[in-house]
Amino acid sequence: MTETTRAQGPAVREEILAYYAHGKEDARLRQGGAPAGRLEFWRTQDVLRRVLPAAPARVLDIGGGSGVHAEWLARDGYEVQLVDPVPLHVEQAARLPGVSARSGDARSLTEEDAAYDAVLLLGPLYHLPERADRVRALAEAHRVVRPGGPVVAATINRFAGLHDLLREERYFDPAQRARTDAVNDHGRHGGEGGLFTVAYFAQPGEVPGEFTDAGLAPEGQYGLEGVAWLMGGVEDWLDDPERREVVLAASRRIESEPTLLGASGHLLTVGRRRP
């Protein structure tokens, strides 16, 4: 049964809430658009179906947005609780069959200890510029997942912006180039230029340390888009079922190759609460 419950308002930066209040992220993942949203969606689905416990199981989708992943998880037989700080997202997710949704902050969950079989953080970490906040969010995920259960977190790779701007020929603009080069140096995106909002772009190698500091045992990392998202025709390829399967298979082949993890736009890191 779908339901919406309310918790104390999340302490999330207003710029982030305003960015997502327009509902653009749902369309980016479902319908496509820069940077290769549908490829990210299908590859996330591909990896999760391999690392999550078999359904039926309880999944907590923290920062789950409009429910773009919660929807197919519920169809697969999972019991999904979604938590998100954006009111529009909570309203959208609450309308999905088999999904419960409430407002909340990844750093301060109301869920009971060890209440879920798996926990997803497919957005919160890259909107927490401070390492201490990222570790706190992961520690909350560790607290609410059962012993032995997986925690899966998404991060944006450090040079994703550089790759995206080169692909779209926007890196030739001096102002955009200067902003992107600054992010390349320290990982912090301030939201200037209106193309994205406040974020942290991580090096793949630093994420397992944050998992460890939160009490989780790192288990694996998966580059989502591989190098396919850098190809100009990838969105057209995805419209053809046969080509789409080839692209997904190619991305899967290199998904955990250490030398190529940073080539993807997004990275999934999997950790586990120790039994």
Summary of the structure (lengths in Angstrom):
residues: 275
radius of gyration: 17.6
end to end distance: 31.0
largest distance: 51.8
contacts: 938
relative contact order: 0.16
helix: 44%
strand: 21%
